[in-house]
Amino acid sequence: MRAVVYAGTGGPEVITFGEVPKPEVRLGHIRVRVHAAGLNRADLIQRRGQYAAPPGWPADIPGLEYAGEVEAVRGGSRWKVGDRVMGLVGGGAQAELVTVHQDETLPIPEGLSYAEAAAIPEAFLTAYDALVTRGRLAAGERVLIHAVGSGVGTAAAQIAHHLGATVLGTSRSADKLARALVYGLDVGIDSSRTPFPEAAGEPVDVILDVLGGPAFADNLAALAPRGRLVLLGFLAGSRATVDLGPILRKRLEVIGTVMRARTLEERVPLVREFAERMLPLFDQRIEHAAPLRPVLERTYPMADLAEAHRLLESNETFGKVVVTWDGQTDRLADGQR
């Protein structure tokens, strides 16, 4: 089968395509023919040699999320050949075939293309886990989402809106803040102009942070008593020198989480809960008060993966970048459907 292979570490020039063995189907697993795969910052960091795949996943084939159709099953399975499915993996999704456990796979909602479906797993499962499982966000609370124009950010805004929270979001782009209003954002904060604790006004109950060290002190300042800070990444750096006093005085929780390194035993309950609570909201056949929608900046054919890497590295994207083996290219307008 064909697969994306990193022929070393460095810039997009290390991206190559090669023939690799077809993955075997173990008991309890299914093999999926991948039509589309989401591109994530983890793929960029892995390309630079700074984020190795977890044990048991391909070391040189990137890709954390896929959408495709079941090609083979082994043993008793709720899936059958031809089913449209999507899901998360620890690596290897940017190949024509990927083998996954049957219990961490999700059905593709009706009305969505493979490219749209590939924009769901990493962003929405990460956002749901951070907001609901870790952050315990409740109706009536205030949540601050950093980088609200990112894939996880646009997913988190939609989920938080559905949960009945007031949604605040930061970005250094006024255009991204305006576009995020379509996806549940209530208050946009241009962090290039105003410090976010000041712009937030009242304290917030939950913060989803991908910035890291440089934002840590301001995050503590912006949180209400018993607030929860959920750390998802360190895009601005992992080191900080701060006064830890607010954590004790306000009884704050600082929660770190990562999706890629989780075991099957950790993934399956999350996938099951997400399927029950959130997945029906993507079904376009049903009217929802607060529907969920994948947000695509652009879709590239897999042959143009290096260009897709450069676009994501530019920080100019809103939502997700997806690559497809089918050569499909599109760009969805905000508010479409």
N, C-alpha and C positions, 0 to 999 in steps of 0.2 A: 504494500500500500504506500501511497505518498504521505509524507509528513513534513512539517516544518522542523528543521534541525538547526540548532545554534552550533556553528562550526568554530566556536571559541567564545571569548568574551570581548565586549566592546560596543560599538555603535551598530546601527541597523545593517551595516555592511556584513556582519557575521551571520545574518539570516540566510539560510540556504534551504533547498528542498531536496529530499532524498527518498529512496525506496527503503523501507524498513519492514521487518516481519510483521505479519498480521497478529494482533494480540489474541491469545487463547481465551476461551470462555470457560471460566471456572464454575464449579457448582454454586448455584445461587446468584450467578451474575448474568448479565446480558451484554451483547455486543451491539453497538450503535454505529450506524453509518452517519457520520457527521456532515451536516449540510452547512452549518454556520457555527462560529465560535466567537465568543466575546473577547475583546482585547482589554487587558487590565494593566495597571501600573506594576503589578507583580511580575508580569511578563517582561517589562522593560528592565526592572531591577535584576531579574534572573539573567537577562541578556548581558548585563554589565558584570555578572559574576558575583552578585551580592545577595542572592536569594535562591539557594539550592532547593530543588524539589524534595519533599519529604520522602523517607524510605518507602519503597514499594511503588513509586511512580516514576515515569521516565525521566532520566536526568537531563536529557538534551532536547526533548520535545516539549515546547511550552504549551500553555493553554489551560485555563482553570474552569471554563464553562463551555457547554456545547448544546446544540439543538440538532436533532436528526431523527432517524427512524430505526427501530429495532431490526437488526439483521439476523441475530441468532440468540437463542436462549438455551440454558442448560438446567435441567431439573425442573421441579414444579415452580411456575412463575406466574405472576398476575399479568405479565406482559406477553404479547404475542408478536411474531414477526410482522412488521409493517406499522406498528404503533408509533405515533409521533411523541417523542420524549425530549426532555431537557434536564440539565442537572449540573452539579459541581463536581470537580475532580481535583486531585492534588497536582495534576500535570498531565500532559499528553492530549489535551482536547484539540490542538491544532494539527490533527492527523485525520485521514479519511475514515478511520475506525477507532473507536475507543471502547474498552471494556469496563463496565461499572457494576456495582452491586445493585440488585433489583430494588432494594428498599431505600436507596438514596436517589432514586430517579423520579422525576415529576412528569405528569402528562402535559403536553402543550395545550393551553386553552384554545377553545374554538375561535376561529377568526384571526389568529396570529400567524404570520409567516415564520419560517425558520429563523430569519434574521432578527425579527422582533423577539422571538422566544429566546435567542441566544443572549439578549440584553437583560434577561430577567435574573438568572440564578445567583450570580455573585452579588449584584447590587441589592436585590430585594431580600435574599436570605441574610446577607450581612446586616442590612438595615433593620430587618425584623428582629434578628437576634439581639442587636445592640439596643434597640428601643424597647422591646417587649420583655425579652428574657433577662437581659443584663440591666437595662435602665428602668424597667418597671413603669414605663410611661402610662399615665392614666388620663382619662377625660378631664378637661378643665385645667390641666397643668400646662406649663410653658416649656417648650423645648427649643434649644439653640443648636442649629446644624451648621457646622463649619464647611466651607466649600460646597454650598448648597447646589451649585450647578454641575457637580460631578455626577458620575453614575450612582454612587451610593447616596449622594446628597439628594438627587431628584427622587430616588426611591424612598428615602427616609421622609422627605417632605410629604409625599403622598400617603404613606402609612400613618404618620403622625396626624395628618388631617383626618384620615379615616377614623382614628382612635378618639378624635374630639379634642385634641390638644391645640393650643395656640402655637403656630410655627414661626420661629425666627430663623433667619439664615444669613450667613456671611459670604461675601465674595469680593474680590477686588475689581469686578466688572459690573458696571451698572446694567449692561445689556443682559448678562446672565441673571441678575436679580429680577429684572423685568420679565424675562422668560419663565422664571421659576414660579411666578404668580399663578400661572396656569396649572401648576402641579401641587397646589396647596400651601404655598408660602404666604404668610400673613404680613410679616414685617421683614423687609430686606435691609441688610446693613452693609454698606460699602466700607469695608475695613481698610481701604486705602485712604479714606477721608476721615473716619471717626473711629476711635477705639471702641471695640464692640461692647465692653461692659457699660460704657456710657450710653451708647446708642440703644442698648437693650432696654433701658429704662428700669423697669421692675426686675428683680432677680428671676432667674429661670430655675426650673426644677431638674432638667436633664440637659446635658450637653453631649453631642456627638462630635468628637474631635479627631481630625486626621492631621493636624498641624504639628502637634508634639510640644517639645520643650519651650520654644519662644512664646507659646500661647498659654502655658500652664498656669502662671500666676494670674493672668487675666481671667482664665476659666474659673479658678477658685474664687476670685472676686465677684464674678457674675452669678455664681450659684446661690440659690436660696438655702436656708437651713434644711438639712437632710437631703440636699441635692445630690445628684449622681453624675459624675464625669466619666464617660465611656471613651476610652482611648482606642482608636482604630488604626492609627498610623502616625508617622513622624515625618511628614513631607517637608517641614521646615527645620527639622533637626530633633535629635533625641535627648539633648542635654538641657538642663535648666537649673538655675540657682534661685530658689524661691523661699519665702517664708511659709512654713508648713502650718503655722498657727491656725489659719482659717479651717483646715481640715478638722481640727479638734473642736474649735469654738462653734462651728456650724454643723458638726457631726456629718461631714461630707463623706461620700464614697468615691474612691478612684478605682475604676474597673478597667483592666486591660483585657483585650480579646483579639483573637486572630482566627480566621476561618480555615486557612489552608492546612495547618498542621493537625487538625482535629481527626480523631479516630472515627472509624465507622460507627462505633457505639455512641459517639457524641453527635454525629451527623444525622443519623436516622430519626431520632425523636424530633429534631428541629425540622427536618424535611416533612415529617408527618404532620406536625402542628401547623407549619406554614401551608401545607396542602389543604388542611381543613379550614383554616381561618382566612387565608389571604387569596389562595389561588382562584376561588370562584369569582373574585372581584375583577379578574382579567377577562372573563367570558363576555364577549361582545354581544352575545345573543340576549343577555339579561340586562335590564336597566338597574343601575346602582346609584345610590345617592352620592357615593364617593368611590368611583371606579379606579382601578389601578391600571397604569399604562406603561409599557417600556418606553424609554426615551432614547432615541437614536440620533446621534450627531451625524454619523455617516457610515455607510456600509461599503467595504472594499472587496474586490475579488482577492482570494488568497495570494495570487501572484503579485499583488501590490502591497503585501504585508509590510515591507520596509517603509513605504509611504504612510501606512496607517500608524506605524510606530512614531514616525516623525510628527504626525498630526497630534497624537496623544501627548508627546513630549512638549509640544508647543504651549500646553495649558490653555489653548483656545477652544477646547471642546465643551459642549454642553450635553450632558448625558453620556451615552455609551458609543464606542466605536466597535463595529462588528466586521469580521471577515468571513467570506463564504467560499466554499469549494465550487459552488454552482456558477460563479462569475456574476452573481447578482450585485447590483449597485443601486442604492437609493439614498434619499435623505428625507426624513419625515418632518413635516412642518409641525410646529408647536400647536397643540390643540386638535390635531388630526384625529378623526374618529370621534 
